[in-house]
């Protein structure tokens, strides 16, 4: 499902996927290596997808989407960490 190696120009879909993967990974403070281990592919594949140079296989896309859904269900995919509320700022003591 990859693209032909002689065509070095990323498609709009590949660029969009590259941004989506990189945004998800960095927002959740995952290294390329850790993301690769979690979804069962190589770090080099993550690097190529994030560079817009590779269309991942269907099972890789499914694994990534499943991970995104898991993080969303746990409230972790926004990139914002939960912080303790300072009750003094809210007028509570």
C-alpha positions in Angstrom: 0.0 0.0 0.0 3.1 2.2 -0.1 3.8 4.6 -2.9 6.1 4.1 -5.8 9.7 4.9 -4.8 10.5 6.9 -7.9 7.8 9.4 -7.0 9.4 11.6 -4.3 6.5 14.0 -4.0 4.2 13.4 -1.0 0.5 13.6 -1.6 -1.8 15.9 0.3 -3.1 12.8 2.2 0.5 11.8 3.2 1.2 15.4 4.4 -1.9 15.4 6.4 -1.2 12.0 8.0 2.4 13.2 8.7 1.1 16.2 10.7 -1.5 14.1 12.5 1.0 11.5 13.6 3.6 14.0 14.7 1.0 16.1 16.5 -0.4 13.1 18.4 3.1 11.8 19.3 4.4 15.1 20.5 1.2 16.1 22.4 1.4 12.8 24.3 5.2 13.0 24.8 5.9 9.8 22.9 9.2 9.2 21.2 9.2 7.8 17.7 10.7 4.6 19.2 8.0 4.2 21.9 5.2 4.9 19.4 6.7 2.3 17.0 7.0 -0.3 19.8 3.4 0.3 20.9 1.9 -0.1 17.5 4.2 -2.8 16.4 6.3 -1.2 13.6 9.8 0.1 13.3 11.0 3.6 14.4 12.1 4.1 10.8 8.5 3.6 9.6 7.3 6.3 12.0 10.0 8.6 10.8 9.0 8.0 7.2 5.3 8.5 7.8 6.0 11.7 9.8 8.2 12.9 6.9 5.3 12.3 4.5 7.4 9.7 2.6 5.4 6.6 3.3 1.8 5.4 3.2 1.5 2.9 6.1 -0.1 -0.5 5.7 -3.8 -0.8 6.7 -3.0 -2.8 9.9 -0.5 0.0 10.9 -3.2 2.6 10.3 -5.7 0.6 12.4 -3.2 0.2 15.2 -2.5 4.0 15.2 -6.2 4.8 15.2 -6.8 2.3 18.1 -4.0 4.0 20.1 -5.5 7.5 19.4 -8.9 6.2 20.6 -7.4 4.8 23.7 -5.7 8.1 24.6 -8.9 10.0 23.9 -10.9 7.7 26.1 -8.3 8.3 28.9 -8.4 12.1 28.3 -4.7 12.2 27.3 -4.8 13.0 23.6 -5.1 16.8 23.9 -1.5 17.4 24.8 -2.6 19.2 28.0 -1.5 17.6 31.2 -3.9 17.5 34.1 -2.7 19.9 36.8 -3.7 20.3 40.4 -6.2 23.0 41.0 -5.1 25.9 43.2 -8.2 26.4 45.4 -6.9 29.8 46.5 -7.3 31.0 43.0 -10.9 29.9 43.0 -11.7 31.7 46.3 -11.7 28.5 48.3 -9.6 27.9 51.4 
